[in-house]
Amino acid sequence: MTAAEQESTVDTTLADLPLREELRGLSPYGAPQLDVAVRLNTNENSFPLPKQLVDDIAAAVRDAAVTLNRYPDREAIALRTDLAAYLGHGLTLDQVWAANGSNEILQQLLQAFGGPGRSALGFTPSYSVYPILATGTGTGWIDGMRAADFTLTPDSAAAAVVAHQPDVVFLCSPNNPTGTALDLDVVKAVLEVAPGMVLVDEAYAEFARAGTRSALTLLPGHPRLVVTRTMSKAFGMAGLRLGYLAADPAVIDALHLVRLPYHLSALTQAAARVALTYGPQLMASVELLKEQRDRIIAELPRLGLLAVPSDANFVLFGHFADKEATWRALLEQGVLIRDVGLPGWLRVSAGTEAETGAFLDALRVVTVETA
């Protein structure tokens, strides 16, 4: 056996590969996918899709399959037109872009406006994928901080931007994992001083409480503002992987420079267009999830726990002396929630009435056992 053949019989690890140095020691993003009775850890919409919608998607996909030997519409014209109509605010086709989940949208934005020698600023705790995407695109990551109650003020946000001069600013509203929405004064303050792009991630916007204003209203006159959305949450289409954004047409022109050719499949485009026609019906489940979210927030203080007021379909709660033990104890009760890495805090998604009840029942048992 030659030396090369001997070497090939040894198990190769990441340490043996010429990996980029900034990726060494990192762990891939992901939440546990466990087969338990109640899964409330990934902020999915627990309500099943209407049967007629499923049937209509199947028919649309079948029709699209006839031409799968051809590439899909590279510009996704029909889908982007439908998305603009859904968002409203006078938006048009040339102000909307779509990709495979909002994560790909954010990655494309960093590819266009971040990169080596450039930096991105986010205000933690926030969506943990932001720094991962920054690292993956060679963008320097700057870790801003929220107040102890997870809020962000116009003055503190603007001060961080002035101090660091980032090329990209991430503002998550409603914020993940805290659920807190930003006042538009925060976005305005950042826009006034930001030297580069300002990305407002509104993945959970449809779940916001009454009176919460969208950053979509700020798009006119702000060509460096981008507002991102997703069909994974409110539309209950997490398995579809369809994210989108609204911005100045010049931003869409920039994304054309970095997008992969034919990045949205014909099947994805067809299914998403059908789902958009069911918007009113699907938004009914949003209202039900908001009721269960508020139910959780009302019940937790009765168990001696703190609940962060939420504009999303989840609740951050604590404060636990041993959050890992609580997480494991709930799992033993058949309820899977999320450990988001914040000392003393856990996050639970709002589910159906039955799922939420199962979570609260399990939590009552756990809190008694650990008291």
N, C-alpha and C positions, 0 to 999 in steps of 0.2 A: 504494500500500500504506500502510495506517495505521500509526502508531507501535506500536499493540498487536500488529498482524500482524507487523511487523518483529521485535518483541521475541520473538514466539512461534517464530520461525525460528532463534533462538539456542539452542544446547544449554544446558539448565539443569543446574546442579550443586547440591550440598548447600549451598554458600555462598550460593546465591540464595534458599534457602528459609528460612522463619522457624523453624528448628530450635531446640530447647531448647539453651541455651548449654552445659550440662554434657555434651551429646552431641557437640558439635563436636570434630573431631579424632580421634574414636574409630574403631576398626576393628571390623567385625562378627566375632563368634566363629565359628571354623570350622577344620577340619583339611583338608589337601589330600585331594581325592578323585581319585586317579590310577589309570589302568588299568595296573597292574603285576602281576607274577606272584604276589608275596607282599605282602599288605597287613596290616601289624601296627602300625598307628598310632592306632587309635581304640578299642582295648580291646573289640572285638566278640568274640563267641563264634564261632570259626572253623568249628565243626562244623555241618553242615547239619541242619535239622530232620528228625526221622524221617518217612518217607513217610506212614505212617498218620496222624501228627499233621497233616501238610499236608492230607491228604484230609479229615480230620475238621473242620479249620478251614474248608476250602472248603464243606463241607456246612452247617456252622453259619452261615457268612456267607450262603450261598444262602437258608437259611431266614429269616435276619434281613432279607434284601433284599425279601422279600415285603411287609414293612410299612414300607419306607423312606419312604412317603408320610406317615408319622406320626413325631412326635418320639420319640427314644429315652427309656428310663427315666431321668428326670432325676437320680434318686438312685443309680442303678447298684446297686440293692439286692442282686441276685443276685451280681454280681461282688464287691462289698465283703464279702459273706458268705463267698464262696470265699477271698478274700484273707485274711480273719481266720482261717479254718481253716488255711490254709497257714502263716501266721506262728505260730500256736499261742500259748503263754503265756497262755491263757485269754482272749484278745482276742475281742471281739464286734463285730458290724456297726457299732454306733454309735461304735466307737473307730478305725475305718479309713476312709480317704478315698482316692480314685483320681483321676488326671488324665492328660493327654497327656504322658507322660514325667515323670521326677522333676524336670526343670527347671520344668515348669509348677507342680508341687507347691510348689517353693521360691518361685516367683514369687507364687503365691497367698498363701503365708505372709508374704512381705514386704508384699504389698498389705494384709494384715490387721493385721500387727503392726509394720511399718516405715512408710516414707513420709516426706514432708517434715517436718523438725524432729526426726526420729528417726535412730538410727544402728544399724549392724550391724558386728560384729567377727568377723574370721576370722584364722586362724593360718597364715601363708604359709611356704613354698610350699604351696598347696592348689588346689582346683578353681577354675580361672580364671573360671568363669561366675558365681561368687558376687558379685564386685564389679560385673559387668555387670548382673546382676539388681538389685543395689542401686541402681545409677545409673538403670536403667530405671524403678524405682518411686519415685525421688526420695529414697531412703534414703541417708544419709551412710555412707561406708565407712571403717572403721578397720582398718588393716593391722597385725595382730599378727605375731609372729615365732616360728618354731620354733628349736630349737637347731641347731648346725652339722650334727649327724647326723640332722636332720629329726624329732627326737622332741619331745614336749611333756609337761611334768611337771605334776602337780596344782598345785604352788606357782606356777609361772610362768603357767599358764593362769588361775588364780584372781586373781593379781596384775594381769593385764591387764584382766580384767573389772572389778575394783575400781577400777582407775585410770580406765577409760573409761566405765563405766556404760552399756554398749550396751543397746539395746532388743531386739536379736536377736544371738545368738551362734551361729556356724557351727562345728561340730566334724565333720570328715570322717574316718571310720574304717571301713575302711581308707582312708588318705588318698590322694588323687590330686593330684600325680603320683608321690608317693614310695612308695606301697604300704604304709606303716607303719600299723598299727592302734593305737588308743588303749587304754590300760588304763582300766577303768571308774572307777578312782580319779580320773582326770582329769575325767570327766563329772560325777562326784559333787561334786568340788571346785568346778566351775563352777556346778552347780545350787545349791550352798549360798550363793553370793554374787551370782548373776545377778539383776538387777532385772527382766528381761523373759523372753523366750522363748529356749530352748536347743534348737537343731536339730542332731541327729546324723545325718549323711548316711551311710547304710550301703549305698550302691549296690553295693559289692563284697563284702558280708558273707558270701555263700555260698562265697567263695574263701579265707576266713581259715583260718589254720593251727589245728590242734587246740588246744583250750584257750582260744581267743579268745572272750570273752563279748560278747554283744550288749547294746546299751543298752535293748533291749526289756524286759530284766529289771528295769530301773529305773523303768518307767512307773508302777507303783502308788505313789501318794503324791506324784507329781511332775506336777501338772497343767500345768506350763509346759514340759515335755519333749516333743519331737516326734522320732520316728525315721522317716526316709524310706528307701524302697527303690525298686527298679526291676525290670522284667522284661527290660530290654535286655541284661543281661550274662549272668547264670547261665542264664536261660531261653532265651537266644539269640534274643530277639525285639526286636532293636534297631529293626527296621523297623515294629514295631507301635506304638511310642510309648505305653507304659503305665507310669506311675509311681504309687506309692502311699505312704501314711504310716500310722503308728499313733500315737495320742495320746489324751488325755482327750476325752470326748465334747464338752466345751465348745469345744475347738479346732476340731472339725468344724463345730460351730455357727457359729464365727467365719468359717470358710472359705465357708460358704453365703452370706455377705454380699458376697463378692468374686468368686466363681466366675461364669463366663459361663453363660448359660442353656443347658442341654442340651450341656454342654461335651464329654461323652464320646459318640461316635457309637455307634449300635447295632452296627455292624460291629466296632468296637474292643472293645466289651464282649463280644460273642459269641466273637471270636477269643481274647481273653484267658482267658475261662472254659474254653475247650477246652484251651489250653496248660497251665493249672493242673492239669488232670487227668493230664497227662503229667509231673508234677513228678519222680517217681523216675527215669524214663528220661532226662529232661533233666539231672538232677543227675549222671548218669554222665559226661557230657561235662565237667562242672565238675571232677571228679576227674582226668580226663585232662589238662585245662588246668593244673591244679595241678602235675601231674607235669612238664609242659613248662616251667612257670615255675621250678620247682626245678632243672630241668636247665640252664636259662639261668644261674641264680644260681651253680651249681656250675662251669660252664664259663668264665664271664667272668674269674675270677681267673687262669686258665691263659693268658689272652690279655693279662695285665697290666692288667686293668680292675677297677674297683670296682663292686660290685653291692649295692644297698640291699636288705636283707631285706624280703620282700614278703608281705603277706596278701591281695593282690589278684591279678588275672589279667594283671599286667604287671610289668615290672622297670625301675627307674630305674638307669642305669649311666653310668659315666665313669671317670676324669676326663680330658676331652679338651682339648688345647691349642687345637684348632680344631674345635669340634663341628659347625659348618656344613659344613666340608669332609668330615667323616666321614659326615654325613647324606646329602650329595650323592653320595659315593662308593658308599654302600650302595644308593642309588636307581639308580645306573648298573648295579648288580649285580641289579636287579629286585626290591629289597626296600625297602618303604616303612615307616619307623618315625616317631616323633614327636619334634620339637624343641619342648620345653615351655617354652622361654624361660629356663631356668636355666643360667647360665654354666658350661660344662664338662660338662653332663649331657644325656643323651638318654634316651628312654623307648621300650621295645619291648613289645608285647603278646605274651603266650604264644599260640601257634597250635597247629595240629595238629603231630604228630611231624615230618611232612615240611616244613611251613612253618618250624618252629623250627630244623630242621636246615639249611634253606636260609639262614636268617638267620645262624646260627653259621658256616657255610661262607663266606658273603659277608664276615662280620666278620673272619674269619681273613685273608682276602685283603686287606681294607682296612687292618687293623692292620699287616700286613707292609709294605704300600706306603707307609704314613705313618710307619713307625718311623724 
